[in-house]
Amino acid sequence: MIDANYNNGEPVVPSDTVSPTGHDYHALYVGGLGNVSYLDKGGHVVTLTAVPVGTFLRGIGIKRVNASLTTATLMVGFW
């Protein structure tokens, strides 16, 4: 279920150097099982392991989804 608080969404392309232009993600949908490694707003790298299919990660403030260590697929970022 997508919260009404998110007005925009886009497919996530993991990268170790390139962040989304002009925004951070406030939620992330994971369509394919795997690990999600991301850079948070504080500059810390966080890795969540074995994120189940269909999971919405909400309220986490993602500056970038890293390619290294990310094995989850079919991700959509919302802001």
N, C-alpha and C positions, 0 to 999 in steps of 0.2 A: 504494500500500500504506500503510495506516495503522499506525503504531507502537502497540504496546500501552501505551506511556507516556502516551497521551492518553485520558483517561477521559470527556471531555466535548467536544461540538462544537455549533456553531450557525451558521446562515447569517449572513454578514457583510453589514451594511448600512453602506456607507461614509458617513462624516460628517466634516466639518472641525471639529466642536466636541464631539460626544458619543462617549465611550469606552465599551467594554463594561463593564457593572456588575460589580464584584467580582473581576475577573480580567484578565490579559493573555493574548494568544494566544501559544502556544509553537510553533504550526505553522499554515500557511495553505494550503488547497487552492484552486487556481485552475482553474475549469471552463471558462472562456471567455477566449480570447487577449486580451491587452492589457497596459496598464501598471498597476502597483500602487504607490501612494504611501502610506507609512505613517509613523506616529510611533513611534520606537523607545523603549526603556526609558530611554535617556539624554536624551530630549527632542529628538532629531534627526529631521528629515524625510528619509526615504530613498525614492527612486523607482527601481523596477526596470522597465525597458522591455522590451516584447515578450515577456512571460512566456508560454510555450507552454501550450496546453490540456493539462490533466491534471497540471500541476506541483504538487508538494508543496514548500513552502518550510518547512524545519524549523529549529528551534533559533534563531529570530531575535528573539523577544521583542517582540511588537507590542502597543503600548498602544492604537492606534487605526488603522484604515484610513481614509485621507482620501478625501473625495469629489473634491476638486480633484486633477487629474492622473491619477486612477484611471479606467481604461477597461476593465479586466478585469471579467468577470462570473462569476456562479455560484460565488462564493467561500464557503468554509466555514472558520471559525476553530476551532482545537482547543487545549485546555488540560488 
